[in-house]
């Protein structure tokens, strides 16, 4: 995926990801997830605060030294 190669880090937010039991089952999302470093919910203020925390950490080191964040609970 070209975006992953061109970007420092790929952070994807999805308001549906905040729902209980949400799973990224759509084929397009499943194809994109291997190239996403952080897949976060975006459904409420706490989720957006978590997004801000992730964005603040981006300059703290190379991508390979940080674990990816998938479906953070808010």
C-alpha positions as CSV (number, residue, x, y, z in Angstrom):
1,X,0.0,0.0,0.0
2,X,1.6,3.2,-1.1
3,X,0.3,5.3,1.8
4,X,2.1,3.1,4.3
5,X,5.4,3.6,2.4
6,X,4.9,7.4,2.1
7,X,3.7,8.1,5.6
8,X,5.6,8.3,8.8
9,X,2.8,6.6,10.6
10,X,-0.8,5.7,9.6
11,X,-3.4,6.5,12.2
12,X,-7.0,5.5,11.4
13,X,-10.0,6.5,13.4
14,X,-13.4,5.0,13.0
15,X,-16.5,6.1,14.9
16,X,-18.0,2.6,14.5
17,X,-15.0,1.0,16.2
18,X,-16.2,2.4,19.6
19,X,-19.3,0.1,19.5
20,X,-19.3,-3.0,21.6
21,X,-18.5,-6.0,19.5
22,X,-17.3,-4.0,16.5
23,X,-14.9,-6.0,14.2
24,X,-13.5,-4.6,10.9
25,X,-15.0,-7.3,8.7
26,X,-15.4,-5.3,5.5
27,X,-12.9,-6.6,2.9
28,X,-11.5,-3.1,2.3
29,X,-10.8,-2.5,6.0
30,X,-9.3,-6.0,6.3
31,X,-7.0,-5.2,3.4
32,X,-5.9,-1.8,4.9
33,X,-5.3,-3.0,8.5
34,X,-1.9,-4.5,7.9
35,X,-0.7,-1.0,6.8
36,X,-2.3,0.9,9.7
37,X,-0.2,1.5,12.7
38,X,-3.0,2.7,15.0
39,X,-6.7,1.8,14.5
40,X,-8.7,3.8,17.0
41,X,-12.3,4.5,17.8
42,X,-13.5,8.0,17.2
43,X,-16.9,7.9,18.8
44,X,-16.6,10.1,21.9
45,X,-14.4,12.7,23.6
46,X,-12.3,10.1,25.4
47,X,-11.6,8.3,22.1
48,X,-10.5,11.7,20.6
49,X,-8.3,12.3,23.7
50,X,-6.6,8.9,23.1
51,X,-6.1,10.0,19.5
52,X,-4.4,13.1,20.7
53,X,-2.1,11.1,22.9
54,X,-1.1,8.8,20.0
55,X,-0.4,11.8,17.8
56,X,1.8,13.4,20.6
57,X,3.9,10.2,20.7
58,X,4.6,10.1,17.0
59,X,7.9,12.1,17.3
60,X,9.2,9.9,20.1
61,X,11.0,7.4,17.8
62,X,10.9,5.2,14.7
63,X,7.7,3.3,14.0
64,X,9.4,-0.1,14.5
65,X,10.2,0.7,18.1
66,X,6.5,1.4,19.0
67,X,3.8,-1.2,19.3
68,X,0.7,-0.6,17.1
69,X,-2.6,0.3,18.7
70,X,-5.6,-1.6,17.5
71,X,-9.0,-0.9,18.7
72,X,-8.2,1.0,21.8
73,X,-10.9,0.9,24.5
74,X,-12.3,4.2,25.5
